Amino acid sequence: MNLFSDIRSLVLDTLDALVADGVLPEGLSFDNVAVEPPRDALHGDMATNAAMVLAKPAKMKPRDIAEALAAKLQTDGRIVSAEVAGPGFLNLRLDAALWGGLVGAILKDSGYGRSLVGTGERINVEYVSANPTGPLHVGHTRGAVFGDALASLLDFAGYDVTREYYINDGGAQVDVLARSVYLRYLEANGQEVAFEDGTYPGDYLIPVGQALATAFGDKLVGKPESEWLDDIREYATDAMMHLIREDLASLGVEMDVFYSEKSLYGTGQIENALAALENKGLIYEGVLEPPKGKKPDDWEPRQQTLFKSTEHGDDVDRPVKKSDGAWTYFAPDIAYHYDKVERGFDTVIDIFGADHGGYVKRMKAAVSALSDGQVGCDIKLVQLVKLFKNGEPFKMSKRAGTFVMLRDLVEQVGPDVTRFHMLTRKNDAPLDFDFDKVLEQSKDNPVFYVQYAHARICSVLRKADEAGIALTDSASLTDVAEITLAKKLAEWPRLVEIAAKGHEPHRIAFYLYDLASDFHSLWNKGNDKPELRFLQDDLAASAAKIALPRAVAVVISAGLGILGVTPADEMR
């Protein structure tokens, strides 16, 4: 059941009737007609902008349309009143019985809020995609949580979602990894070693070096790099990906696909992707103008092979091959996204760190060009996370060398707290992670507040079971606090669709906090008014009162499921 969708359908049917009556002209589009919560709850239960968006194409005054619409809407039994406000907004008040009916409908539908808005559209969500040179750090944590929650949200809304990790194992950084592991191998064989600038000194490579020493003994000691680089690079990459998979698992993240950048080289895939662009007249030889301000790494004042990315929305054309014939970093990325297009995705979503802002337009241009504008591309930038403890910047570990490890964070506060808190800000806003606050048991801690609401409901249900109360789908809603809570439940399907279409999983966390707040308000009101308590002396009355919190639990559980957080049955 989607009450907002039902009332919007009523509004659209009424508009059709006004067209049939000659009140409105034919040929109007109702696509932008919305039904939403009013800005002020005192104004009604729902509001529609129908008169405002139709006034100009209908060549009528908004209030004239609103008044005609209001008169017809009030003939429907679901509408108690329809009042014109301001220049032509229409505020609707619904029959109170609808809210009780909504609660009953939620209890009969464990999938309440699930949507078909995605209609099976195939979406690829690529996230984390960290270089396989070490375990994941705190900066990767936010991207992992955001990407995973977004994928779950899209799935909940009816999209066909593939979660993907792009292994950056084709660049020079993997050679550096191999050399760093070789140093740990020498160390395991009793050699004195020194980590020069540019190598990875983290302790996490010690067991990799020891494993190599066990496997090869001292056979590689003193050998030239040409004899061991390829083998150790592959061995080290596999070891790091094993660590990364363990890190992701500790956070509850599972990928459908791990795609190797290395697989693009020497297989013709890069050449095929660029040939596809060349066939569209989008590849040429030229010299780029020097950029204003700081020069990017891939700019050189020589003739290069360039992609006409400006024809697909970019600021400048981009090099794909250097003057010496080597590929730029952009070339394999084009090939990778060409593969996504060829796999039949309707939309690709890339989740990048904030330092990749300069990559957004060129990547969107590439996808647009490769798909002739048929495949959507959305790139989400995830801002930094700052750690605090006792009000001071905090670093937990040096085991990784120069960064704080994801697994340290999860071990400190748990995956549920980590995941929820990472979604308490929009992805492109900086986020502070204060260890004291995220573990605080108060209203100021969103994850605790939402979990506490679910735990309270579970406690009520346990007591109801002990008292022999038979649960019912019939709800008794008499107080304004009960109606307010039911209205918040009505927003859930609409909120899911908005969040999914906007690729904004943080909206789920915000909504759950508001829902929990309305629930706790009703609970506290019951402390002063016994008739509002969920457990009454009369068993039948209790069953009817319990229906509302049971419906709240359904929605909280669904919302936390999208965020990848386990609902709490009790608070410890």
N, C-alpha and C positions, 0 to 999 in steps of 0.2 A: 504494500500500500504506500502510495506517495501522495499525501494530501495536497501538497502544493501543486503537483502535476494535475491532480483531479480538479482542483479549483481553476487552474489555468485552462484546462479543457472546457470547463463550464464557461469561462470568459470568452474563449474562442467561439464556442457554439453560439453564445449570445450575440457576439459580433456578427457572425454569419446571419443570424436572425434579423439583426438591424439592417444588414445589406439587403436581405430578402424583402424587408418592409420598406425599402427605399430611403431609410434614414441615413445610411452610409452608402457611398458610391461603390460600384463593383470594381474589382481589380486591385483591391488593397492587399498588401502583404502584411500578415500578422506575425512574421518571424521574430520581430523585436518586442513583441508584447510579453511582458514578464509579470509573474505573480511572486511576491517576495514578502518577507517579514517587514512590517512598517518600521520606520526609523525610531518611532516612539511607541512602545507597547500600549500606551494609553489611547492611541488613535485607533486601535483595532487589532484583529488577529492576522490579517494579510492586507497587502496593498497591491494595486496594479497600475502600471503606467500606460495602459492601453490608449486612453484619450490623448495623452501627451505625444506618443509616437505616431498616432494616426492623424493628428490635427492637420499637419502640413500637407501630406498626400491627399487627404480628404477635402482640403480647402475649407475646413470648418474650425470653429472655436473649440479649444479643448474642453471647456466646461459644458458646451452643448453635447459633445459626444459622451462625456462622463455622466451627465444627468440622464441621458437616454439609456446608457448602459446600466446605470444604477437601478432605474425603474424596472428593467427586465430581470436583472439579477435577483432582485428581492422577491420575485415570484417563485424562486427555487427554494425548497424547504431547508437547504443547507445554509442559506444566507439569512441572517437575522436582520442585518442592516448594511446598506452601502452608502457611504457618505462621501460627497465630493469635498476635496481639500485643496486649498491654494489655487493654482492656475488650472488644475484638472486631474490631480491624482485622486484615486478612488480607494478609500479605506473600507475594508470588509470585516464584518463581525460574523462569526460562524455559530451555528447552533451548538450549544454546550455538549450535546450528546455525541458530537463528532469526536471529541477528545477521548471519551471513554471507549468509543468504537475503535479509535486508533490504537489504544493500549491493547485491546483484545486482538486486533489484527497483528500487532507485533508479536504477541505471545504465540500466535498460530503460525508465524513465519520466522524461523530461525535465521533466514537470510535477509531479514528486513534491511533495506538500504542498498542491497545489491542492485546493480543497474545494468541495462542493456545499451547504455549510451555508446559503449565502445563497439557494439555490433560486430565483434570478432576482428576488428582492425588489428593488423599485426604490427606490434611495436617492439623495437629493440632498445633496451636500456643498457648502456655501457657505463659501468662505474668502477671505481677504485683504480684499476689499470695502472697500478704502481710499478715502477721499475723493479725487476726481480733481483734487487741487490741487497735485500735485507728484510727483516720483519716490518710489518706495517707500523706506522707511528700515529700519534694523535691527529695529525692533519688528515691522514687517510680515514680515520674513524668517522668523521662527519660525512665525508663523501660516501662511505660505505653504507651508513645508516640512511642517509637521504635517498640514495639510489635504491636501496632495498625496500624502503617504505613506499617510494614512488612506484616501483614495480608492483608491489602488493596492492596499492591503491588502484592502479590501472587494471589489474586483474579483477579486483572487486567490482570495478565499473564496467566489466564486460569486454575488455581488450584481451587480445591474445599476445602475451608478453614473453619475451626472451630476455633473461638476465645474462649479461656477457662481461667478461673480463678480457681486456686486450693486454697480452703479455709483451711488454717492450723489451724483447730479447734480441733485437737486431742491430742495436746501436753500440757505440764505443763504450758505454757504461758497463756493458756485460764483460768486455775485455778487462776493464778495471777490476770488476768483481773477481774474475779468474786470477788475476795477478795477486789480489788481496788474499784469496784462498790459498794460492801457492805459498805465500809468506807464512800462513798458518800451518801449512803442510811442512814447510821447512822447520818451523818452530816445534812441531810435533816430533820431528826427527832430531831434536836437540840443537838446532841451529839458532844463532842469535839473529834476530831480524829487526828491521826498522821500517815503520810505515811512513812512506813519504807522502807529501801533499797530493791529494787526488786519489789516494787509496782508501779503503774502508777498514778502519781499525776496530770496529765493534767486536765485543766478545762473542757475539752470536756466530762468528765464523770459526771459532776455536774447535767446536765439535766437527765441523765440516773438514777442517784440516786434519784432525785426528782420524776421521774416517778414511780420508785419502791415504794417510800413513799406514793404516791397517790394511788397506787394499793393495797398495803399491810398495810398501816398505820404503826403502831409500832409493828406489830405482830412478826417481825423477830428480833427485838432489843433484844440483850442479848442471842439469841438462839445459840446453838453450830453449828459449821460449817457444820456438817453432815446433818443438817436439811435444810440448804438453799443453799449449794454450787451448786448442780446440777441444780436447777431451775434458780438461778441467773446467772450461767455460760451460760445457753441457752439464757436467756433474754439479757444478756450483749453482747453475740456474735451476736445475731440478730440486736441489736442496732448498734453495730460497723459496721456490714455489710451494714446496711442502710446508715451510714455515708460514707462508702467507695463507695457505688454505687452512692451517690450524688457527691462525689469527681470525680469519673470517668466521670459522666455525664457532669460536669462542663468543662471537658477537651475534651468532644465529644467522649468518649470511651464507646462502648457498647459491652458486652460479650454475646456470644451465650450460654455458659455453665458456671455455678458456681458449682464446684465439691467439696464436703465436705470430708476432710480427716477423719472426725469422722465416716463417713459411711463405712469406711474400717474395723473398729474395731467391733468385735463381730458378724460379718456377714460371716466369713469364707473366705473373699477375700484375706487377707494376707496369710492365710494358703494355699489357692489354688495357688497363685502365686509362693510361695516357693516350693510347691509340683511339679509344672510344671518344675522348675529348678532342683529339686531333681530327677525327672524322666529322665532328661538329664545328670545325673551324676555330677551335678554342686553344690551340697550341701554336706557338710561333717562336722564332728566334729574335731576341731583341736585347736592348740595354735599358735597364730601369733608371729613372731619374733618381738622384739621391734624395732620400726621405728627409723631411724637416725634423729637426730635433735629433734625438738619439737614433743612431742607425741600427736596424735589426741585424741579427747574426747572419741572416741569409742574403743580405744585400752585398753586391760587389759591382764595381763600375766596369763590368765586362759583358760581352754578349753571352746570354744564357738561354736555355729553353724555358719559356714562360707560359703560364696558364692565364687566359683572359678572364680572370675571376671578376673583373670590374663589370663584365656583362651579366653577372649574376649577383650584383649587390655589394661587392667588395670595394674598398677604397682604392686599392692599387692592384695591378696584376702581380702574380706570385711566381717565383722561380720553382721549377720542379727538377731541373738538372743544372748542376754547376758547370762553369766553363771547362773544368777538367774532366767532365763526363760523369762525375759521381752524382748520385741522387741527393736531393735536399731532404731534410726531415719531412717535408710536406708530401713528397712523392709516395712513400709507403702508406701514409695516412689516406691519401686519395684512393689508393688501391684497396685498402681495408674497407673504406666506405663504399667503394664500387662493389665489393663482395657483398656488403649488406644490401645494397640495391638489388643485386642479382639474386639474393636469397628471398626476395619478395616482400621485404618489410614495407609497410605503408608510411611509417614514421620511424626515425632514428633519434634517440635522445642520448647525448653525450654529457657526462657529468665531469667537469674539469675543476681543478684547483683555481683559486683566484688569480694565480700568476699566469694563467693561460688565456687571459682576456683578449690578447691580440690574435688568438687563433679562431675566435668565434666567426667573424665574417668570412674568412677564407674557407673554413670548413663547411659553412652553410652554402657558400657559393659552389663548392665542389659537389655537394650532394644535389643541389639544384641542377647543375649542369649535367651530371651523370644520369639523372633521372628525368631530364626534360621538365623539371618542376613538379613531377608527380609524387615524389617522396618528401615528406616533411622532415625538417631537421630542427631540433630544439637543443640548444646547448645551455646547460645550467652551470653557473660558476658557484663554487662553494667557498665561502670566506673562512678565514682562519679561526682556530679555537685557542683561547688563552686560558691557561690553567692557574687556579688560585687556591691557596689554603691559608686559613687564618688571615685572610685579607691581603696576602702577599703572593706575588708570582711564584709558582711552584714547579719544580722538576723532580720527578720521582726516581729516575734511573739513569745511569750512565752505561748500562750494559750494552746499549745499542750504539754507543759512540757519542754522537752529537744530538740524538733526538730521543723523545719520550715514546716508549712503545705502547701500541694499542693494548697489548695484553696486560701491561701494568695497570692501565686505566680500568679495564674490565675487572681485574682482580681486586682493585680497590673498592669499587662501588657496585659491581655486578652488571650484566648485560642489559637488564630491564631499565635501570636508572640511566645507564649510558645512552641507550637508544632513545628513550623518551626525551631526555634533556637536550640531545642533539637536534631535536625537532621543535624546540620551544622558540626558535627564531627562524625567520625566513632564510633560505639558503644563502642569499647574497648579502646578509647582514652579519657582522662579526658576532661571535658567541663567546661569552665568558663561562667557564666551567669551574665553579667554586665547590670544592669537595665538601665543605661544611654545609653549604646551602642545599646541594643535591641530596644529602642524606638527612636533612632536617625534617622533622615530622610536624609540618605546619601548612597552613593554607598558602603560604608563600612558595612552597615547593610543589609544582604542578604534578609531578609523578606521584608523590605521596598522596596528594589530595584526590587524584583520580582513583588510585589503588584503594584508598581508604573508603571511598564511596562503594566500590565493588565489594570490598570486604564486609562493610556494614550490611549490605543487602544479603550476602551469603550468611551472615550471622542471623538475620531475621528469618531466612528460609530454614536454617537449622532449627531454630526455636519453634517455627511453625510445624516442622515435621515432628518434633518431640511432643508438641501439643496435639498432634493428630489433625491438623487443619488440612482439609482437602483443597488443593489449589484450583483456581477457576480462571477463565479468561475474561470474566465480567469484572469491570473496574468501577469502583465508586469514587468519583471525583466531585467534591463539593466546594472545596476551599480554593481561593485564588492561587495559593502556592502549589496546589496539586495541578491546577489548570496550566500554570506557568511551566511546570515540569513537563507536562504532556505536550505543550506547544514546542518546547525545545526538542523533544523526541520527533516531532513532525518535521523539523528542519533537517534531520539526518540524511534522508535520501537526496535532498536538494544539495546539501553540503558536499556529499560524496561526488556528485556530478560536477559541481563547480571546481572542487579540488582536483579532480581527475582531468578535466578539460584544461585547467591552468597549470597542470604538473606541479601542484603545490601541496605536498603531504603535510606541511606544517599546519595547514588549516584543520586537519584531523585532531592534532594535539590541542589546538586552541579550543575547538568545539568540545572536546572531552572535558577540558577544564571548566568550561561554562556549564556543561551538563552536570558535572559533579557539584559545582557551586549551587545550582538550583536544587539538586537533591539534598545536599547538606542543609540548605535553608529550610526545606520542608521538614527534615529530621529535627532540626533545632526548634522549629515552630511546634512540633509535636510534644516537646518538653513542657511547653506552656499550655497547650490545648490537647488534652487527652484524646479527644475525638479524632485527631489527626494521626495518632500513632498507628503504626501498621498492625500491631498485635492488639486486638480488642478482646473483651471478655466473651463476646459473641463470636463463635467460630465462623459463621457465614460472613459476618461483617469483616472479620480479619482477612478472610480469603479475598474479598473484594478490595480491601485496602492494600493487600500485598501485591495485587496485579500490577500496580504502577511501578514499584521498585523492581519487580521482576522484568518489566519491559526496559527499564533503565539498564539493568544488568546485561540484557541482550545487546543493547547498543554499545555500552562500554566495552564489552567483550569483543564485539566486532571491530570497534575502533582501535582498541589495543592490538588486536590481531593484525590490522593493517600496519601498525607501527612496529610490529614484531616484539611486542611486550606481553608477558604472561599476566593475565588478570589475577589479582591476589584474592584468595579465599578468606584469609585472615591476616592481620597485621601482627608482626612480631616485634 
